[in-house]
Amino acid sequence: MKNSFKTLAIIGFISKGIIYLVIGILSLLAALNMGGESSGTNQALTFLKKQPFGQILLLFLGVGLFCYSFWMFVQSIKDPEKKGATRNALLQRMGLFITGLVYVFIAVLAFYHLATPTDNEIVKSTYLDFLEPTTLAIVFVGIGIILAIQTVVLIISVFKGGMLDQFNLEGKKYSEVIRRLGMFGFYSRAFVVGIIAYFFLHAGFYTGNNNIKGIQEAFEFLNQSSFGKVLMAITAVGFISYGAFYVFLTRYRSFEEK
């Protein structure tokens, strides 16, 4: 594999890891009543911008997330690690392509924060107001079903080991510890995606509400439920584990063909 691809992947892993570490840490502090707040991607970027050298940090983070997206596209299209063209491999590569699109959006969001005043808040989702209620409900139900399927697939993939096998950690030092860290992180992510699926399905079937729900609202939902602080803390630690897992990949992931 080209060294340039490896470099892009490593930069991307660090950038993705930072986002989830910040989300997890802020949400954990909120759960422990230590000054944080339930956090999503947008709030994490806002927090980073307010730090010393925040503008520079956001610039590098945006570039890093574009690198991660590019690596996802390379994996899905060029298949540098020779995953093959079996049905499972093609589904996995399609998933990587979609992931790349998601992180292109997050990278653009990082540059949006970079270009706007610190106290400027992104206007919440009124950009779907042009859709009629029935159409909007169908769209929301569709998104909810896709996210619910993603939740189930993610849980099964992690349980069976396939999700973590794609990172080629076998034989690497501390590989078992890193896999455990990754499992906990992926399960936590699946849990939150499941909650977001519930938001979309509920909005589509019952309320017709076009306010987009995301990670921040998922943490707030946990906080308001029975044993909410405990659930929120456990999930936040899971996100920290997920972020740390991607940071560790920069050192321990193998890019050799299987």
JOHU-V601169 format. One record per pair of residues at least 4 apart in sequence whose C-alpha atoms are under 8 Angstrom apart, sorted by sequence separation. I is the first residue (numbers start at 0). J is the second residue. D is the distance in whole Angstrom. If there is no record, write none. Layout:
((I	J	D) (I	J	D))
//
This chain:
((0	4	7) (1	5	7) (2	6	6) (3	7	6) (4	8	6) (5	9	6) (6	10	6) (7	11	6) (8	12	6) (9	13	6) (10	14	6) (11	15	6) (12	16	6) (13	17	6) (14	18	7) (15	19	7) (16	20	6) (17	21	6) (18	22	6) (19	23	6) (20	24	6) (21	25	6) (22	26	6) (23	27	6) (24	28	6) (25	29	6) (26	30	6) (27	31	6) (28	32	6) (29	33	6) (38	42	6) (39	43	6) (40	44	6) (41	45	6) (42	46	6) (43	47	6) (44	48	6) (45	49	6) (46	50	7) (48	52	8) (49	53	6) (52	56	6) (53	57	6) (54	58	6) (55	59	6) (56	60	6) (57	61	6) (58	62	6) (59	63	6) (60	64	6) (61	65	6) (62	66	6) (63	67	6) (64	68	6) (65	69	6) (66	70	6) (67	71	6) (68	72	6) (69	73	6) (70	74	6) (71	75	6) (72	76	6) (73	77	5) (74	78	5) (78	82	6) (84	88	6) (85	89	6) (86	90	6) (87	91	6) (88	92	6) (89	93	6) (90	94	6) (91	95	6) (92	96	6) (93	97	6) (94	98	6) (95	99	6) (96	100	7) (97	101	6) (98	102	6) (99	103	6) (100	104	7) (101	105	7) (102	106	6) (103	107	6) (104	108	6) (105	109	6) (106	110	6) (107	111	6) (108	112	6) (109	113	6) (110	114	6) (111	115	6) (112	116	8) (115	119	7) (130	134	6) (131	135	6) (132	136	6) (133	137	6) (134	138	6) (135	139	6) (136	140	6) (137	141	6) (138	142	6) (139	143	6) (140	144	6) (141	145	6) (142	146	6) (143	147	6) (144	148	6) (145	149	6) (146	150	6) (147	151	6) (148	152	6) (149	153	6) (150	154	6) (151	155	6) (152	156	6) (153	157	6) (154	158	6) (155	159	6) (156	160	6) (157	161	6) (160	164	6) (161	165	7) (162	166	8) (163	167	8) (164	168	7) (170	174	7) (173	177	6) (174	178	6) (175	179	6) (176	180	6) (177	181	6) (178	182	6) (179	183	6) (180	184	6) (181	185	6) (182	186	6) (183	187	6) (184	188	6) (185	189	6) (186	190	6) (187	191	6) (188	192	6) (189	193	6) (190	194	6) (191	195	6) (192	196	6) (193	197	6) (194	198	6) (195	199	6) (196	200	6) (197	201	6) (198	202	6) (199	203	6) (200	204	6) (201	205	6) (202	206	5) (203	207	5) (212	216	6) (213	217	6) (214	218	6) (215	219	6) (216	220	6) (217	221	6) (218	222	6) (219	223	6) (220	224	6) (222	226	8) (223	227	6) (226	230	6) (227	231	6) (228	232	6) (229	233	6) (230	234	6) (231	235	6) (232	236	6) (233	237	6) (234	238	6) (235	239	6) (236	240	6) (237	241	6) (238	242	6) (239	243	6) (240	244	6) (241	245	7) (242	246	6) (243	247	6) (244	248	6) (245	249	7) (246	250	8) (247	251	6) (248	252	5) (0	5	8) (28	33	5) (29	34	6) (30	35	8) (38	43	6) (48	53	4) (72	77	8) (73	78	7) (74	79	6) (78	83	7) (83	88	6) (84	89	6) (112	117	8) (130	135	6) (156	161	5) (157	162	5) (164	169	8) (169	174	6) (201	206	7) (202	207	5) (203	208	7) (212	217	7) (222	227	4) (247	252	8) (28	34	6) (29	35	4) (30	36	8) (47	53	6) (48	54	6) (73	79	7) (74	80	7) (82	88	6) (83	89	8) (156	162	5) (157	163	7) (168	174	6) (202	208	5) (221	227	5) (222	228	5) (28	35	5) (29	36	5) (30	37	8) (202	209	7) (221	228	7) (27	35	7) (28	36	7) (29	37	6) (48	56	7) (127	135	8) (222	230	7) (26	35	6) (47	56	7) (48	57	6) (153	162	8) (221	230	6) (222	231	6) (25	35	5) (26	36	5) (27	37	8) (47	57	7) (168	178	8) (221	231	6) (24	35	8) (25	36	6) (26	37	4) (25	37	7) (26	38	6) (199	211	8) (25	38	6) (44	57	7) (199	212	7) (218	231	6) (198	212	6) (22	37	8) (23	38	8) (163	178	7) (22	38	5) (75	91	8) (76	92	8) (22	39	6) (75	92	4) (195	212	6) (22	40	7) (25	43	8) (74	92	7) (75	93	6) (163	181	7) (195	213	6) (163	182	8) (195	214	7) (22	42	8) (75	95	6) (76	96	8) (22	43	6) (74	95	7) (75	96	6) (18	40	7) (21	43	6) (74	96	8) (192	214	8) (195	217	6) (72	95	7) (191	214	7) (194	217	6) (71	95	5) (72	96	5) (18	43	7) (71	96	6) (157	182	6) (18	44	8) (191	217	6) (71	98	7) (72	99	6) (191	218	8) (71	99	5) (157	185	7) (70	99	8) (157	186	7) (68	98	7) (69	99	7) (68	99	4) (154	185	8) (67	99	7) (68	100	7) (153	185	8) (154	186	6) (68	101	8) (153	186	8) (68	102	6) (67	102	7) (68	103	6) (154	189	6) (153	189	6) (65	102	7) (64	102	6) (65	103	6) (151	189	8) (64	103	7) (150	189	5) (149	189	8) (150	190	7) (64	105	7) (65	106	6) (64	106	5) (150	192	6) (63	106	8) (149	192	8) (150	193	6) (191	234	8) (61	105	8) (62	106	7) (61	106	5) (147	192	8) (14	60	6) (60	106	8) (61	107	7) (146	192	6) (147	193	6) (188	234	8) (146	193	7) (187	234	5) (15	63	8) (61	109	5) (14	63	5) (15	64	7) (60	109	7) (61	110	6) (146	195	8) (147	196	5) (188	237	7) (13	63	8) (14	64	6) (146	196	5) (147	197	8) (187	237	5) (188	238	7) (58	109	8) (145	196	8) (186	237	8) (187	238	6) (11	63	5) (15	67	8) (57	109	6) (58	110	7) (143	195	8) (144	196	7) (185	237	8) (10	63	5) (11	64	5) (14	67	8) (57	110	7) (143	196	4) (184	237	4) (188	241	8) (11	65	7) (142	196	7) (143	197	7) (183	237	6) (184	238	6) (11	66	5) (12	67	7) (57	112	8) (58	113	7) (143	198	8) (184	239	7) (7	63	8) (10	66	7) (11	67	4) (57	113	6) (143	199	5) (144	200	7) (184	240	5) (185	241	6) (10	67	7) (11	68	8) (142	199	7) (143	200	5) (183	240	7) (184	241	4) (8	66	7) (142	200	8) (183	241	7) (184	242	8) (7	66	5) (8	67	6) (11	70	8) (54	113	6) (140	199	6) (181	240	7) (7	67	7) (139	199	5) (140	200	5) (180	240	6) (181	241	6) (184	244	8) (139	200	6) (180	241	7) (7	69	8) (8	70	6) (140	202	8) (7	70	6) (139	202	7) (140	203	5) (180	243	8) (181	244	5) (48	112	8) (139	203	5) (140	204	7) (180	244	6) (40	105	8) (44	109	6) (48	113	8) (138	203	8) (4	70	7) (136	202	7) (137	203	6) (41	108	8) (45	112	7) (136	203	4) (177	244	6) (44	112	7) (49	117	7) (135	203	7) (136	204	7) (48	117	7) (177	247	7) (136	207	6) (45	117	8) (135	207	7) (135	209	7) (132	207	6) (174	251	8) (0	79	6) (172	251	7) (0	80	7) (171	251	6) (128	209	7) (171	252	8) (127	209	7) (166	248	8) (168	251	7) (125	209	7) (168	252	5) (124	209	7) (125	210	7) (167	252	6) (168	253	6) (124	210	5) (166	252	6) (167	253	5) (123	210	7) (124	211	6) (166	253	7) (167	254	7) (123	211	8) (167	255	8) (167	257	8) (42	215	8) (39	213	7) (40	214	7) (80	254	7) (39	214	5) (40	215	8) (80	255	7) (81	256	6) (38	214	7) (39	215	4) (80	256	5) (81	257	8) (38	215	5) (39	216	8) (79	256	8) (80	257	7) (37	215	5) (37	216	8) (38	218	7) (37	218	6) (37	219	6) (26	218	7) (30	222	7) (31	228	7) (30	228	5) (30	229	7) (30	231	6) (31	232	7) (30	232	5) (27	231	7) (26	231	7) (27	232	5) (26	232	7) (27	235	5) (26	235	6) (27	236	7) (23	234	8) (24	235	7) (23	235	4) (24	236	8) (22	235	8) (23	236	6) (23	237	7) (23	238	5) (24	239	7) (22	238	7) (23	239	5) (22	239	8) (20	238	7) (21	239	8) (19	238	6) (20	239	5) (19	239	6) (20	240	8) (20	241	8) (19	241	7) (20	242	5) (19	242	5) (20	243	7) (18	242	7) (16	241	7) (17	242	6) (16	242	4) (15	242	7) (16	243	6) (16	244	7) (16	245	5) (17	246	8) (15	245	7) (16	246	5) (13	245	6) (12	245	5) (13	246	5) (12	246	6) (12	248	7) (13	249	7) (12	249	7) (9	248	8) (10	249	8) (9	249	5) (5	254	7) (0	254	7) (0	255	8))
//
